């Protein structure tokens, strides 16, 4: 068995003694659970759309390998290298966002995806974390060096991202970016005037979207008044929670995965609750909560403002999307 001494100053040694092993363990558990749930939910969907039964399972396993490699690779980078990588990813991702407006596939009135062969890429998923890291860098530098206009530059970046997302349109992503950006503003100790101004802009944008975008109007109306629209999928998902009970119907015994078209994606949590019970759902939620709280606690112990801001912003994004 290989053991790394605390005095080991190699790249791997430094990583091993500085990485938060409990957070890493939690993330690996989530990946394992994702594989189990994909195995439970996706074969029925694959068969229904005339694909091999384990098509989505194999695809998830294939993508899991580069995902783990990317996670470990980024964790080996220095703070300076992380900032440089964020700048590169943001620039490349932003160009792809603009390209999506021009040649992206339109789905349900929105252009959010680029197709490269058999792969579908959503550039906003790359832009979001890079944007958070860059804003954290700007806010941290503004506090270290008062002459640096970090707040103004951060607002410019925010405007750049939100404007392109609004053109797609993707108001779900806009809400995520806005909430995390507001949290970073608050952490940076900026005045309530700045935060209030951002909240006002967000409110005006939300009301405008509701008034001008039919699909936004439809979704909000269905949320506020379920009887006003088609809630078939949501109703079936809620039924799955009810029939699953506390301990579930058992692996492979669920029915909701045979009915809902997105049982392997948007409604996979309902599949988990039906087959493994509400208890399994609570365990999954608890695992997400553990990762968020552990990472926030670790961030508060950091002395570097940039590391604090970036970690809290990324964890907020992770938690909100969960």
Secondary structure, 3 states (H helix, E strand, C coil): CCCCCCCCCCHHHHHHHHCCHHHHHHHHHHHHHHHHHHHHHHHHHHHHCCCCCCHHHHHHHHHHHHHHHHHHHHHCCCHHHHHHHHHHHHHHHHHHHHHHHHHCEEECCEEEEEEECCEEECCHHHHHHHHHHHHHHHHHHHHHCCCCCHHHHHHHHHHHHHHHHHHHCCHHHHHHHHHHHHHHHHHCCCCHHHHHHHHHHHHHHHHHHHHHCHHHHHHHHHHHCHHHCCCHHHHHHHHHHHHHCCCCCCCCCCCHHHCCCCCCCCCHHHHHHHHHHHHHHHHHHHHHHHHHHHHHHHHHCCCCHHHHHHHHHHHHHHHHHC
